[in-house]
Structures are given as structure tokens and as C-alpha cells.
Amino acid sequence: MNENNIETAVAYYDAYNKKDFASITRLLHPDIHFVAPMGESTGKEAVLEAVKRFLTVIKKIEIREKFGYDDKVMLVYDLIYGESSTLCRTAVLMNFENNLILKLELFYDARPFGNL
């Protein structure tokens, strides 16, 4: 169900804004696969370790656009992070299974994160 997946995708990033680790955990499939310019992880425990680190860096995520088709959702968002509130324009392609996030593939310029 496409609309449910879009709602789940938005709820996932809303949980980041609230620093709500429990909600993030509930939305991830046990076999989650995470792909980003800075690395790749498979399995819920490995992805949650990355989430814990990420939650300490981000200040806010502002979703700009959302699209969905079948079991996929694409979000475009602004990520505000760091001491100086740096902006990183980001996109994510998400795959879903049973309304849980099965795959997250992030697209962004990783150069500013080299020193984090």
C-alpha cells in the first residue's frame, strides 16, 4: 500500500527529529539493508548502531518532497547538522516489506562529513 509506505517514511524521519530511537527501531525490517556514500550495513542491529551515531550529529530534517510507487518511496530532504547548523541536501530511496523499511539508499555529497 503506497500511502501507508509514504506515511511510514515520513514517520521514520519525524522520529529522528524527536530523537525517538524506539520509533526508529519499530519501523525497520529485521533484514534492513542500508546504503550510503560513506558505507553500507545489513541487519537491524548494525543499522541501529549507525542510527545512534547519526542522532548525535543531526539537528533537524526537513522533508521537501515525497513520492511513492508500489513498495518504494523517495524523499528529498534538507538535513541540518553539526555545531554550525550546516545544510546537506539529501535524497533517500526506501523499499518496504509489510510496511517496514527493508532498504534505505541515501544520496548526498559526503565530502563535508569526512571529519565527523
C-alpha positions, 0 to 999 in steps of 0.5 A, a space after each residue: 500500500 503506497 500511502 501507508 509506505 509514504 506515511 511510514 517514511 515520513 514517520 521514520 524521519 519525524 522520529 529522528 527529529 524527536 530523537 525517538 530511537 524506539 520509533 526508529 527501531 519499530 519501523 525497520 525490517 529485521 533484514 534492513 539493508 542500508 546504503 550510503 556514500 560513506 558505507 553500507 550495513 545489513 541487519 537491524 542491529 548494525 543499522 541501529 548502531 549507525 542510527 545512534 551515531 547519526 542522532 548525535 550529529 543531526 539537528 533537524 530534517 526537513 522533508 521537501 518532497 515525497 513520492 511513492 510507487 508500489 513498495 518504494 518511496 523517495 524523499 528529498 530532504 534538507 538535513 541540518 547538522 553539526 555545531 554550525 547548523 550546516 545544510 546537506 541536501 539529501 535524497 533517500 530511496 526506501 523499499 518496504 516489506 509489510 510496511 517496514 523499511 527493508 532498504 534505505 539508499 541515501 544520496 548526498 555529497 559526503 565530502 563535508 562529513 569526512 571529519 565527523 
